[in-house]
Amino acid sequence: SASILQKTAKSDERKDQVLELFNLLKGKVRSLAMKHDLCRTIQCCFRFGSDSEKNSILKELDEEIVNLCKGKYSCFMIVAFL
C-alpha cells in the first residue's frame, strides 16, 4: 500500500494496485481490521477504491462497527470512513 499512497503514483497504476489489494482482502476484511498494519491497508483501499469497493468493505464490516470503534487502531479506520 506504500506505493499507492505516494503522491507521484499515476492514477491508472494506483487503480490497478488498489484493485489487486482489494481482491486479496476481499472476504477477510473483518478479521484483518483489528490489526494495526492491515487496518492502514484497508483505509488505503477505501480511500482510493471505487464506490463498489467501498460498499463491499462497509458491508463486510457492518456488524463489527461498534467493536472497531473500541479498537486501539481500528477506531482511526472508522474515522477515515466518515
Secondary structure, 3 states (H helix, E strand, C coil): CHHHHCCCCCHHHHHHHHHHHHHHHCCCHHHHCCCHHHHHHHHHHHHHCCHHHHHHHHHHHHHHHHHHHHCCCHHHHHHHHC
